[in-house]
Amino acid sequence: MSARTYDFIVFGATSFVGKILSNYLVQNYEPGELNWAMAARPESKLNELKAELGEKGANIPTLIADAANAEQLTNMCVQAKVIVSTVGPYALYGEPLVKVCCDTGTDYCDLTGEAQWIADMLGKYESVAQESGARIVNSCGFDSIPSDLGVFFLQEHAKEKFDEYCFRVKLRVKAMKGGASGGTIASMLNIAKQAAKDPELRRQLVNPYVLCPDGHPFFARQANNNKAKFDEDFKRWTAPFVMEAINTRIVHRSNALRDAAYGKNFLYDEAMFAKGKAQQRECHLAWEALCWLQQLPLFAA
Ligand SMILES: NC(=O)c1ccc[n+]([C@@H]2O[C@H](COP(=O)([O-])OP(=O)(O)OC[C@H]3O[C@@H](n4cnc5c(N)ncnc54)[C@H](OP(=O)(O)O)[C@@H]3O)[C@@H](O)[C@H]2O)c1
């Protein structure tokens, strides 16, 4: 590992998220402080990005790599200790890079919210990664860091204070800023499209333990927050939270990987507080619209 040129490479640096990340890095670290590079498919877009980043970005090295080109991916991976990938939807473009990282023992992280794709990659490459030593860490964005680490720190605090872990944790989102990026919407549409024609995938998507290793000890029935509900604990109405479908799976996987430290019957669910009657009605309408959209020929194809 020590012979690798870069500490990390941002793959997909020209994506919406890749640009935000690259800009953050050049604004917050002095030249030379971090040893990193930017990679993307078209050289022209990388040059545009460098121009946007200004003087501080001028000396950041760039590499050309297409997500479908194994040779370019290998050339990129062997130069870095870690690949940070923002090229999504991952179910469409992500597999070749995961494979090359596993084969070359390169650490990897991404921003995927696609549980079915993570399950697929675990099945195909987990043993290869264990062999090569590559650490593949999915869902390192808004989904699912606050949920996974939030539960972890809360449970550690509970253990310290009460000498036991909480058997149930609820995450309730009070407010959120910003909207879904183009890549996020593309990923959601891709999942809906795949699920419309694949019953096995639909079963996977509703399984809270889909990312837990085979033979996991969990059977507890988890709460289903897919419609507006009154939450007695908070005395407030709640609506479905869009990231619940990935976050809950990641939290249960973490519990499984820690030998069910939070308990075999650990319950975890997420929802959003609805602010008033009008918002509750909006939630209902949005949910009905989504169900209706899924009936359209686009998704049934
Ligand atoms: N967890 C979170 O908090 C969070 C937040 C936002 C986004 N995301 C996820 O992050 C991913 C990126 O989102 P985004 O909004 O930044 O997407 P985006 O702006 O649509 O960017 C997608 C990028 O993928 C690149 N790409 C597509 N095919 C490629 C290929 N064959 N080889 C190399 N690059 C290729 C595109 O490059 P070209 O310009 O060459 O087409 C583009 O730069 C999505 O999967 C999204 O779901 C997660």
The ligand as a Gaussian input file, in Angstrom:
#p B3LYP/6-31G(d) Opt

LIG

0 1
 N      -25.654000       9.543000       0.078000
 C      -25.845000      10.789000      -0.236000
 O      -25.952000      11.620000       0.618000
 C      -25.901000      11.167000      -1.682000
 C      -26.160000      12.488000      -2.042000
 C      -26.174000      12.804000      -3.395000
 C      -25.930000      11.813000      -4.347000
 N      -25.724000      10.536000      -3.941000
 C      -25.436000       9.469000      -4.925000
 O      -24.192000       9.782000      -5.513000
 C      -24.208000       9.420000      -6.897000
 C      -23.834000      10.634000      -7.732000
 O      -24.867000      11.601000      -7.631000
 P      -24.772000      12.969000      -8.452000
 O      -26.017000      13.707000      -8.235000
 O      -23.469000      13.632000      -8.166000
 O      -24.780000      12.389000      -9.924000
 P      -24.493000      13.112000     -11.330000
 O      -24.230000      14.561000     -11.160000
 O      -25.581000      12.652000     -12.244000
 O      -23.136000      12.453000     -11.757000
 C      -22.998000      11.136000     -12.165000
 C      -21.571000      11.038000     -12.671000
 O      -21.330000       9.707000     -13.108000
 C      -20.498000       9.828000     -14.214000
 N      -20.544000       8.659000     -15.071000
 C      -21.611000       8.085000     -15.658000
 N      -21.213000       7.037000     -16.405000
 C      -19.871000       6.962000     -16.278000
 C      -18.881000       6.115000     -16.797000
 N      -19.193000       5.100000     -17.609000
 N      -17.606000       6.333000     -16.456000
 C      -17.255000       7.342000     -15.628000
 N      -18.134000       8.197000     -15.106000
 C      -19.432000       8.012000     -15.425000
 C      -20.994000      11.025000     -14.975000
 O      -19.960000      11.481000     -15.793000
 P      -20.234000      12.229000     -17.205000
 O      -20.317000      13.661000     -16.818000
 O      -19.065000      11.850000     -18.010000
 O      -21.525000      11.680000     -17.763000
 C      -21.299000      11.974000     -13.828000
 O      -20.166000      12.763000     -13.537000
 C      -25.606000       8.886000      -7.179000
 O      -25.575000       7.471000      -7.162000
 C      -26.454000       9.400000      -6.039000
 O      -27.508000       8.541000      -5.718000
 C      -25.703000      10.201000      -2.649000

